[in-house]
Amino acid sequence: MKRIHWILLGIITVVSFVFEMAQEPHHWWERIPGFYIYFGFIGCVAIIVISKALGKRFIQKDEDYYDVR
C-alpha cells in the first residue's frame, strides 16, 4: 500500500511540474525556478526572527524582575 502512495506522489509531482512549466509567466520573478519556495522560506524565517526580537524586547522580563520589588 505504501508503494502505491509513493508512486502516486511521484506521478502527481511530475504532472504538477509539467503544468507549472507550461504556463506563461506574467512577471519577471515567475521565470526564476522555485521562486515562491524561496520567497515563502525567507518570509517564514523573517517572521520567526522578528517575532523573537519583539518578544525579547516587550514581553520577556529579567530573571529577578519580581524579586527586586
The first five atom37 places (N, CA, C, CB, O) and aatype in JSON, in Angstrom:
{
  "aatype": [12, 11, 1, 9, 8, 17, 9, 10, 10, 7, 9, 9, 16, 19, 19, 15, 13, 19, 13, 6, 12, 0, 5, 6, 14, 8, 8, 17, 17, 6, 1, 9, 14, 7, 13, 18, 9, 18, 13, 7, 13, 9, 7, 4, 19, 0, 9, 9, 19, 9, 15, 11, 0, 10, 7, 11, 1, 13, 9, 5, 11, 3, 6, 3, 18, 18, 3, 19, 1],
  "atom_mask": [
    [1, 1, 1, 1, 1],
    [1, 1, 1, 1, 1],
    [1, 1, 1, 1, 1],
    [1, 1, 1, 1, 1],
    [1, 1, 1, 1, 1],
    [1, 1, 1, 1, 1],
    [1, 1, 1, 1, 1],
    [1, 1, 1, 1, 1],
    [1, 1, 1, 1, 1],
    [1, 1, 1, 0, 1],
    [1, 1, 1, 1, 1],
    [1, 1, 1, 1, 1],
    [1, 1, 1, 1, 1],
    [1, 1, 1, 1, 1],
    [1, 1, 1, 1, 1],
    [1, 1, 1, 1, 1],
    [1, 1, 1, 1, 1],
    [1, 1, 1, 1, 1],
    [1, 1, 1, 1, 1],
    [1, 1, 1, 1, 1],
    [1, 1, 1, 1, 1],
    [1, 1, 1, 1, 1],
    [1, 1, 1, 1, 1],
    [1, 1, 1, 1, 1],
    [1, 1, 1, 1, 1],
    [1, 1, 1, 1, 1],
    [1, 1, 1, 1, 1],
    [1, 1, 1, 1, 1],
    [1, 1, 1, 1, 1],
    [1, 1, 1, 1, 1],
    [1, 1, 1, 1, 1],
    [1, 1, 1, 1, 1],
    [1, 1, 1, 1, 1],
    [1, 1, 1, 0, 1],
    [1, 1, 1, 1, 1],
    [1, 1, 1, 1, 1],
    [1, 1, 1, 1, 1],
    [1, 1, 1, 1, 1],
    [1, 1, 1, 1, 1],
    [1, 1, 1, 0, 1],
    [1, 1, 1, 1, 1],
    [1, 1, 1, 1, 1],
    [1, 1, 1, 0, 1],
    [1, 1, 1, 1, 1],
    [1, 1, 1, 1, 1],
    [1, 1, 1, 1, 1],
    [1, 1, 1, 1, 1],
    [1, 1, 1, 1, 1],
    [1, 1, 1, 1, 1],
    [1, 1, 1, 1, 1],
    [1, 1, 1, 1, 1],
    [1, 1, 1, 1, 1],
    [1, 1, 1, 1, 1],
    [1, 1, 1, 1, 1],
    [1, 1, 1, 0, 1],
    [1, 1, 1, 1, 1],
    [1, 1, 1, 1, 1],
    [1, 1, 1, 1, 1],
    [1, 1, 1, 1, 1],
    [1, 1, 1, 1, 1],
    [1, 1, 1, 1, 1],
    [1, 1, 1, 1, 1],
    [1, 1, 1, 1, 1],
    [1, 1, 1, 1, 1],
    [1, 1, 1, 1, 1],
    [1, 1, 1, 1, 1],
    [1, 1, 1, 1, 1],
    [1, 1, 1, 1, 1],
    [1, 1, 1, 1, 1]
  ],
  "atom_positions": [
    [[0.82, -1.2, 0.0], [0.0, 0.0, 0.0], [0.86, 1.26, 0.0], [-0.93, 0.0, 1.21], [0.55, 2.23, -0.69]],
    [[1.94, 1.24, 0.78], [2.8, 2.42, 0.82], [3.49, 2.65, -0.52], [3.84, 2.29, 1.94], [3.73, 3.79, -0.92]],
    [[3.82, 1.57, -1.2], [4.48, 1.7, -2.5], [3.57, 2.42, -3.49], [4.89, 0.31, -3.05], [4.03, 3.24, -4.28]],
    [[2.29, 2.11, -3.46], [1.32, 2.77, -4.35], [1.25, 4.26, -4.03], [-0.08, 2.12, -4.21], [1.17, 5.08, -4.94]],
    [[1.27, 4.6, -2.76], [1.23, 6.01, -2.37], [2.45, 6.76, -2.9], [1.17, 6.14, -0.84], [2.31, 7.88, -3.41]],
    [[3.63, 6.17, -2.8], [4.84, 6.82, -3.29], [4.81, 6.98, -4.81], [6.08, 6.03, -2.87], [5.25, 8.01, -5.34]],
    [[4.3, 5.98, -5.5], [4.19, 6.06, -6.96], [3.23, 7.17, -7.35], [3.74, 4.72, -7.55], [3.52, 7.96, -8.24]],
    [[2.07, 7.23, -6.69], [1.1, 8.29, -6.98], [1.67, 9.67, -6.65], [-0.19, 8.06, -6.2], [1.44, 10.63, -7.39]],
    [[2.39, 9.78, -5.57], [3.02, 11.05, -5.21], [4.02, 11.49, -6.27], [3.71, 10.94, -3.85], [4.07, 12.66, -6.63]],
    [[4.81, 10.56, -6.77], [5.76, 10.87, -7.83], [5.08, 11.31, -9.11], [0.0, 0.0, 0.0], [5.52, 12.26, -9.76]],
    [[4.01, 10.62, -9.5], [3.27, 10.99, -10.71], [2.65, 12.37, -10.56], [2.17, 9.95, -11.0], [2.74, 13.19, -11.48]],
    [[2.04, 12.64, -9.43], [1.43, 13.95, -9.19], [2.48, 15.06, -9.21], [0.66, 13.96, -7.85], [2.24, 16.14, -9.74]],
    [[3.65, 14.79, -8.64], [4.72, 15.79, -8.64], [5.19, 16.1, -10.05], [5.9, 15.29, -7.8], [5.39, 17.26, -10.4]],
    [[5.38, 15.07, -10.86], [5.83, 15.28, -12.24], [4.79, 16.03, -13.04], [6.15, 13.94, -12.92], [5.13, 16.96, -13.77]],
    [[3.52, 15.64, -12.92], [2.45, 16.32, -13.65], [2.34, 17.78, -13.21], [1.1, 15.6, -13.43], [2.17, 18.67, -14.05]],
    [[2.44, 18.03, -11.92], [2.39, 19.4, -11.42], [3.55, 20.23, -11.96], [2.41, 19.41, -9.88], [3.36, 21.38, -12.35]],
    [[4.74, 19.65, -11.99], [5.91, 20.36, -12.51], [5.74, 20.68, -14.0], [7.18, 19.52, -12.3], [6.09, 21.77, -14.44]],
    [[5.2, 19.73, -14.77], [4.99, 19.96, -16.2], [3.98, 21.07, -16.42], [4.52, 18.66, -16.9], [4.2, 21.94, -17.26]],
    [[2.88, 21.06, -15.68], [1.87, 22.11, -15.84], [2.4, 23.47, -15.41], [0.63, 21.76, -15.03], [2.05, 24.49, -16.0]],
    [[3.25, 23.5, -14.39], [3.81, 24.77, -13.94], [4.75, 25.35, -14.99], [4.55, 24.6, -12.61], [4.75, 26.55, -15.23]],
    [[5.54, 24.51, -15.62], [6.48, 24.98, -16.63], [5.77, 25.36, -17.93], [7.53, 23.91, -16.91], [6.32, 26.11, -18.73]],
    [[4.57, 24.84, -18.16], [3.85, 25.12, -19.4], [3.16, 26.49, -19.36], [2.82, 24.03, -19.66], [2.78, 27.01, -20.41]],
    [[3.0, 27.07, -18.2], [2.32, 28.36, -18.09], [3.24, 29.49, -18.54], [1.84, 28.6, -16.66], [4.46, 29.43, -18.38]],
    [[2.63, 30.52, -19.1], [3.37, 31.72, -19.49], [3.55, 32.6, -18.26], [2.61, 32.5, -20.63], [2.56, 32.97, -17.62]],
    [[4.78, 32.95, -17.91], [4.99, 33.8, -16.72], [4.48, 35.22, -16.96], [6.49, 33.83, -16.35], [4.7, 35.8, -18.02]],
    [[3.8, 35.76, -15.95], [3.26, 37.11, -16.05], [4.24, 38.16, -15.56], [1.98, 37.2, -15.27], [4.19, 39.31, -15.99]],
    [[5.14, 37.77, -14.65], [6.1, 38.71, -14.07], [7.5, 38.12, -14.2], [5.76, 39.02, -12.58], [7.66, 36.92, -14.43]],
    [[8.51, 38.97, -14.05], [9.89, 38.51, -14.23], [10.29, 37.49, -13.18], [10.84, 39.69, -14.18], [11.09, 36.59, -13.46]],
    [[9.76, 37.6, -11.97], [10.17, 36.69, -10.9], [9.56, 35.3, -11.08], [9.77, 37.25, -9.55], [10.04, 34.35, -10.47]],
    [[8.54, 35.18, -11.89], [7.97, 33.86, -12.15], [8.86, 33.04, -13.09], [6.58, 33.99, -12.74], [8.63, 31.84, -13.25]],
    [[9.84, 33.66, -13.7], [10.79, 32.93, -14.55], [11.88, 32.25, -13.72], [11.43, 33.89, -15.57], [12.58, 31.37, -14.22]],
    [[12.03, 32.66, -12.47], [13.04, 32.06, -11.59], [12.49, 30.73, -11.07], [13.42, 33.02, -10.41], [11.44, 30.72, -10.43]],
    [[13.17, 29.62, -11.34], [12.66, 28.32, -10.87], [12.61, 28.26, -9.35], [13.53, 27.18, -11.41], [13.6, 28.56, -8.68]],
    [[11.48, 27.89, -8.81], [11.32, 27.75, -7.36], [11.25, 29.06, -6.61], [0.0, 0.0, 0.0], [11.52, 29.09, -5.41]],
    [[10.91, 30.15, -7.28], [10.91, 31.46, -6.62], [9.98, 31.48, -5.41], [10.49, 32.55, -7.61], [10.36, 31.98, -4.35]],
    [[8.78, 30.94, -5.56], [7.82, 31.01, -4.46], [8.23, 30.12, -3.28], [6.43, 30.6, -4.95], [7.85, 30.38, -2.15]],
    [[9.01, 29.09, -3.55], [9.55, 28.27, -2.47], [10.54, 29.1, -1.65], [10.25, 26.99, -3.03], [10.47, 29.12, -0.42]],
    [[11.46, 29.77, -2.34], [12.44, 30.61, -1.65], [11.77, 31.79, -0.94], [13.49, 31.13, -2.64], [12.12, 32.12, 0.19]],
    [[10.82, 32.4, -1.61], [10.11, 33.54, -1.04], [9.37, 33.14, 0.24], [9.12, 34.12, -2.06], [9.41, 33.86, 1.24]],
    [[8.7, 32.0, 0.2], [7.99, 31.51, 1.39], [8.93, 31.17, 2.53], [0.0, 0.0, 0.0], [8.64, 31.48, 3.68]],
    [[10.05, 30.53, 2.21], [11.01, 30.16, 3.24], [11.62, 31.4, 3.89], [12.11, 29.28, 2.66], [11.71, 31.48, 5.12]],
    [[12.04, 32.36, 3.08], [12.63, 33.59, 3.62], [11.6, 34.37, 4.43], [13.18, 34.47, 2.48], [11.93, 34.93, 5.47]],
    [[10.35, 34.4, 3.96], [9.29, 35.08, 4.7], [9.04, 34.42, 6.05], [0.0, 0.0, 0.0], [8.84, 35.1, 7.05]],
    [[9.05, 33.09, 6.07], [8.83, 32.35, 7.33], [9.97, 32.62, 8.31], [8.72, 30.84, 7.05], [9.73, 32.84, 9.5]],
    [[11.19, 32.59, 7.83], [12.34, 32.87, 8.7], [12.28, 34.3, 9.22], [13.67, 32.64, 7.94], [12.58, 34.55, 10.39]],
    [[11.88, 35.24, 8.37], [11.77, 36.64, 8.8], [10.71, 36.8, 9.88], [11.44, 37.54, 7.61], [10.92, 37.52, 10.85]],
    [[9.57, 36.13, 9.72], [8.52, 36.21, 10.74], [9.03, 35.66, 12.08], [7.26, 35.43, 10.29], [8.77, 36.24, 13.13]],
    [[9.75, 34.55, 12.04], [10.27, 33.95, 13.28], [11.28, 34.88, 13.95], [10.92, 32.59, 12.99], [11.21, 35.1, 15.16]],
    [[12.21, 35.42, 13.18], [13.25, 36.29, 13.74], [12.64, 37.57, 14.31], [14.3, 36.64, 12.67], [13.0, 37.99, 15.41]],
    [[11.73, 38.18, 13.58], [11.11, 39.43, 14.04], [10.26, 39.18, 15.29], [10.24, 40.05, 12.94], [10.3, 39.97, 16.22]],
    [[9.5, 38.08, 15.3], [8.67, 37.82, 16.48], [9.51, 37.5, 17.71], [7.7, 36.66, 16.19], [9.14, 37.88, 18.82]],
    [[10.63, 36.8, 17.53], [11.51, 36.54, 18.67], [12.11, 37.84, 19.2], [12.63, 35.57, 18.28], [12.21, 38.03, 20.41]],
    [[12.51, 38.72, 18.29], [13.09, 40.0, 18.72], [12.05, 40.85, 19.45], [13.63, 40.78, 17.5], [12.36, 41.45, 20.48]],
    [[10.83, 40.89, 18.94], [9.78, 41.66, 19.61], [9.42, 41.04, 20.96], [8.53, 41.73, 18.72], [9.15, 41.76, 21.92]],
    [[9.41, 39.71, 21.04], [9.13, 39.04, 22.3], [10.18, 39.34, 23.35], [0.0, 0.0, 0.0], [9.85, 39.58, 24.51]],
    [[11.44, 39.32, 22.95], [12.5, 39.63, 23.91], [12.44, 41.09, 24.34], [13.87, 39.33, 23.3], [12.71, 41.41, 25.5]],
    [[12.08, 41.95, 23.44], [12.06, 43.39, 23.73], [10.88, 43.78, 24.63], [11.99, 44.2, 22.44], [11.06, 44.53, 25.58]],
    [[9.69, 43.28, 24.34], [8.49, 43.77, 25.01], [7.88, 42.8, 26.03], [7.47, 44.11, 23.99], [7.2, 43.25, 26.95]],
    [[8.09, 41.51, 25.89], [7.4, 40.55, 26.76], [8.32, 39.96, 27.82], [6.81, 39.43, 25.92], [7.94, 39.89, 28.99]],
    [[9.51, 39.53, 27.43], [10.41, 38.86, 28.36], [10.96, 39.85, 29.38], [11.55, 38.19, 27.59], [11.39, 40.95, 29.04]],
    [[10.93, 39.43, 30.64], [11.47, 40.25, 31.74], [12.74, 39.62, 32.29], [10.41, 40.41, 32.88], [13.04, 38.46, 32.01]],
    [[13.49, 40.39, 33.06], [14.7, 39.87, 33.69], [14.34, 38.78, 34.69], [15.48, 41.0, 34.38], [13.2, 38.69, 35.14]],
    [[15.34, 37.95, 35.04], [15.1, 36.85, 35.97], [14.7, 37.36, 37.35], [16.34, 35.98, 36.08], [13.87, 36.73, 38.02]],
    [[15.25, 38.47, 37.79], [14.95, 38.99, 39.12], [13.89, 40.09, 39.07], [16.23, 39.52, 39.78], [13.88, 40.97, 39.94]],
    [[13.04, 40.07, 38.11], [12.03, 41.12, 37.94], [11.1, 41.2, 39.15], [11.21, 40.85, 36.66], [10.78, 42.3, 39.61]],
    [[10.67, 40.06, 39.67], [9.73, 40.06, 40.8], [10.45, 40.15, 42.15], [8.87, 38.81, 40.77], [9.83, 40.52, 43.15]],
    [[11.73, 39.82, 42.2], [12.47, 39.83, 43.46], [12.94, 41.23, 43.85], [13.65, 38.9, 43.37], [13.17, 41.48, 45.03]],
    [[13.1, 42.11, 42.92], [13.65, 43.44, 43.18], [12.67, 44.3, 43.96], [14.02, 44.13, 41.87], [13.1, 45.14, 44.75]],
    [[11.42, 44.14, 43.78], [10.42, 45.0, 44.42], [10.41, 44.9, 45.88], [9.09, 44.7, 43.93], [9.61, 45.57, 46.54]]
  ]
}
